[in-house]
Amino acid sequence: MVDFSFDFKDIKKYEQKNSKNTLRVCNPTRSFIKYLDDKKQLRITKFLGTT
């Protein structure tokens, strides 16, 4: 079983930004997982100071 770490704020931001659903049968959709991964990569890039 895969453990996902996201909260309601992430779900709300994603659904406001996109017209897609975040969860399907209590599991996150692939597009939402990609959104979370991109968000983490953006944080790393900002931390390193390269934009």
SESEMAR-426082 format. One line per field, with one value per residue: residue number from 1; residue in one letter; x, y, z of N, C-alpha, C in turn. Coordinates in Angstrom, 3 decimals, padded with zeros to 6 digits. Layout:
# residues N
pagu <- [NUM,...]
palo <- [A,...]
n.x <- [X,...]
n.y <- [Y,...]
n.z <- [Z,...]
ca.x <- [X,...]
ca.y <- [Y,...]
ca.z <- [Z,...]
c.x <- [X,...]
c.y <- [Y,...]
c.z <- [Z,...]
This chain:
# residues 51
pagu <- [1,2,3,4,5,6,7,8,9,10,11,12,13,14,15,16,17,18,19,20,21,22,23,24,25,26,27,28,29,30,31,32,33,34,35,36,37,38,39,40,41,42,43,44,45,46,47,48,49,50,51]
palo <- [M,V,D,F,S,F,D,F,K,D,I,K,K,Y,E,Q,K,N,S,K,N,T,L,R,V,C,N,P,T,R,S,F,I,K,Y,L,D,D,K,K,Q,L,R,I,T,K,F,L,G,T,T]
n.x <- [000.834,000.541,001.689,000.415,001.156,-000.629,-002.750,-005.946,-005.780,-004.072,-005.690,-007.849,-006.588,-005.674,-008.088,-009.279,-007.510,-007.466,-009.808,-010.248,-010.851,-009.570,-009.534,-010.319,-012.290,-011.292,-008.571,-005.814,-005.821,-003.884,-003.083,-003.272,-001.318,000.930,000.822,001.366,003.981,005.299,004.975,006.584,009.091,009.296,009.551,012.085,013.673,013.281,014.471,017.140,017.729,017.781,016.077]
n.y <- [-001.176,002.191,005.148,008.305,011.751,014.412,017.233,018.762,021.343,021.110,019.571,021.298,023.527,022.295,021.483,023.963,025.098,023.338,021.580,019.021,015.970,015.130,012.829,009.392,006.813,006.791,006.984,008.897,010.590,010.081,012.472,014.253,013.232,013.734,016.531,017.011,016.022,017.766,020.096,019.622,019.487,022.104,023.475,022.575,023.647,026.395,026.605,026.031,028.225,028.479,029.468]
n.z <- [000.000,-000.833,000.659,000.770,001.018,001.525,001.990,002.796,001.817,-000.406,-002.077,-002.496,-003.754,-006.108,-007.348,-007.780,-009.554,-011.718,-013.810,-013.080,-011.194,-007.938,-006.406,-006.795,-006.016,-003.368,-003.855,-005.022,-008.188,-011.202,-012.404,-010.260,-008.537,-010.113,-010.093,-007.360,-007.236,-009.005,-007.570,-005.331,-006.584,-007.494,-005.079,-004.273,-006.299,-005.869,-003.351,-003.917,-005.386,-008.120,-010.890]
ca.x <- [000.000,001.316,001.296,000.461,001.140,-001.215,-003.826,-007.116,-005.363,-003.567,-006.839,-008.621,-005.822,-005.652,-009.411,-009.528,-006.619,-007.810,-011.201,-010.215,-011.021,-008.330,-009.648,-011.208,-012.434,-010.374,-007.173,-005.544,-005.681,-002.505,-002.796,-003.059,000.000,001.911,000.761,002.084,005.407,005.784,004.999,007.788,010.257,009.352,010.094,013.524,014.282,013.295,015.440,018.480,017.930,017.830,014.732]
ca.y <- [000.000,003.413,006.201,009.624,012.844,015.650,017.650,019.334,022.547,020.673,019.143,022.487,024.293,021.556,021.520,025.326,025.362,022.434,021.133,017.569,015.474,014.719,011.480,008.436,005.638,007.006,007.015,010.082,010.354,010.232,013.895,014.880,012.771,014.498,017.895,017.018,015.835,019.024,021.073,019.332,019.865,023.562,023.892,022.293,024.612,027.694,026.524,026.092,029.549,028.453,029.536]
ca.z <- [000.000,-000.973,001.589,000.151,001.994,001.067,002.884,002.153,001.092,-001.708,-002.871,-002.849,-004.734,-007.372,-007.971,-008.237,-010.677,-012.817,-013.805,-012.897,-009.830,-007.291,-005.857,-007.431,-005.140,-002.229,-004.301,-005.846,-009.621,-011.694,-012.638,-008.953,-008.080,-010.894,-009.560,-006.082,-007.522,-009.579,-006.479,-004.538,-007.383,-007.508,-003.781,-004.290,-007.204,-005.200,-002.262,-004.482,-005.955,-009.583,-011.462]
c.x <- [000.879,000.768,001.489,000.419,000.636,-002.362,-004.946,-006.768,-004.853,-004.716,-007.613,-007.907,-005.837,-007.000,-009.781,-008.717,-007.014,-009.279,-011.298,-010.434,-009.686,-008.371,-010.649,-011.181,-011.368,-008.906,-006.962,-005.383,-004.233,-002.140,-002.562,-001.705,001.103,001.969,001.545,003.586,006.015,005.904,006.239,009.040,010.412,009.914,011.605,014.240,014.356,014.321,016.846,018.762,018.067,016.410,014.777]
c.y <- [001.239,004.468,007.554,010.687,014.119,015.980,018.306,020.587,022.196,020.273,020.354,023.318,023.618,021.656,022.924,025.639,024.554,022.044,019.619,017.204,015.032,013.278,010.657,007.165,005.674,006.935,008.256,009.708,010.575,011.691,014.638,014.476,013.532,015.943,017.982,016.883,017.112,020.097,020.867,019.753,021.379,024.092,023.683,023.327,025.991,027.716,026.667,027.447,029.581,028.450,029.693]
c.z <- [000.000,-000.010,000.915,001.224,001.313,002.013,002.081,001.356,-000.304,-002.629,-003.371,-003.917,-006.102,-008.081,-008.435,-009.487,-011.920,-012.724,-013.608,-011.430,-009.256,-006.828,-006.651,-006.592,-004.044,-002.593,-005.150,-007.318,-010.041,-011.903,-011.320,-008.373,-008.808,-010.402,-008.248,-006.296,-008.093,-008.502,-005.609,-005.290,-007.435,-006.197,-003.739,-005.149,-006.555,-004.077,-002.793,-005.126,-007.458,-010.107,-012.943]
